[in-house]
Amino acid sequence: MKDYKELWNSFFMDTYGQLDIAIEKGEGSYLYDVNGKEYIDFTSGIGVSSLGYGNKKLIEAITEQLHKVFHVSNIFYNTSTIEAGQKLIQRSGMKRVFYSNSGAEANEGAIKLARKYSFEKYGEGRGTIITLKQSFHGRTLAALTATGQEKFHNYFFPFPQGFKYVEASNFEALVNELDGTVCGIMMEAIQGEGGVHPLQKEFVKQVAELCKEKDILLMFDEVQCGVGRTGKFFGFNHFDVMPDIVTLAKGLGGGLPIGAILAGEKVEHTFKKGDHGSTFGGNPVALTASAVVLDEVCSEGFLEEIEKKGQLLMEAIKGLNSPKIKEVRGKGLMIGIEIEGESKLAQEKALSNGLLILTAGQNVVRLLPPLTISEEEIKKGVELLVQCI
Ligand SMILES: Cc1ncc(COP(=O)(O)O)c(C=O)c1O
């Protein structure tokens, strides 16, 4: 396509700061632009294309489902939906699931779930959700308000009420904010958009204890770090805690739009008929894709491989000994590199070198390669990366 930039700018809303590339196709861990140029992909569509591009099992399963049926309303049962949901319940250890279409929508539902649990047990006035500073929970109004970054809280007034923010991994600050109005504490095990910051284990364990003691719901937003991304099925598995509510999206569908709210024992019966819904939620094609992803991610040795590949990637970056690199952090295949210069410039340079990377703020380069990336591709990518930082 010749004038793709001009065309886009002529009718799309101006919400995204795009890179100068029009992608035509993908294969494995590579993407190809309209001119046939090849790129190693360290982005996987921001953690979505977890099995890379052109995955045969995924394509076959989706195609088969497309031929059967690709949408039925939730007023009917559907066999593929039941099968996929059962897999998620079995693999997650949670009690119940509600499917949405995106991460923000899952978080909206999770907030409703926490508030209803509290309302039924304690009555009105106990609807506050505590979230962490530097968090990111989505773009819809409540999810945006839950997002603990001032820069997002503009223009769209009035924002919904009932949110408080505390510094990540600062238990004392959290205790100071506790009052009788709090019904839930929501956090990302690794803050992704906020700069790839893993929470401290001790902090998470303390919060989990506190939640149990005060009957506050422990909520994990696993939209970015869930479904194997960090080398464990959930990001919070690194901290040996069990939440009451978990949200998923991104990698769960392997590239198809999906979101999920998972409920633990406390809240498994909180939503009753009519309390929540979504026309597209639980789409059979998206759920069929999620079943393939779950089978792959939970197949023997897959998570261990992610851990191993993550270590390789981390060590290769650290081994560069570049004075431009201030810190490398993250877990599994979710890695942040804090650099001296502007991450945006590094991203543009990487692009011209044939490597796709993400940013997470001004000075952090974020890497979220497909979970299926090979060690060789990792090494090749790092060689290209060094030239950009
Ligand atoms: C942790 C987290 N929560 C929620 C969201 C929002 O997800 P979506 O863009 O699918 O609404 C994101 C997106 O980046 C995210 O990283």
The ligand as a Gaussian input file, in Angstrom:
#p B3LYP/6-31G(d) Opt

LIG

0 1
 C       -2.305000      -4.584000      33.067000
 C       -3.275000      -4.121000      32.036000
 N       -4.583000      -4.030000      32.339000
 C       -5.484000      -3.640000      31.448000
 C       -5.127000      -3.284000      30.169000
 C       -6.158000      -2.857000      29.191000
 O       -6.379000      -3.872000      28.295000
 P       -7.179000      -3.580000      26.911000
 O       -6.333000      -2.682000      26.104000
 O       -7.363000      -4.942000      26.317000
 O       -8.470000      -2.961000      27.307000
 C       -3.779000      -3.345000      29.804000
 C       -3.366000      -2.936000      28.454000
 O       -2.239000      -2.685000      28.182000
 C       -2.834000      -3.778000      30.756000
 O       -1.544000      -3.848000      30.455000

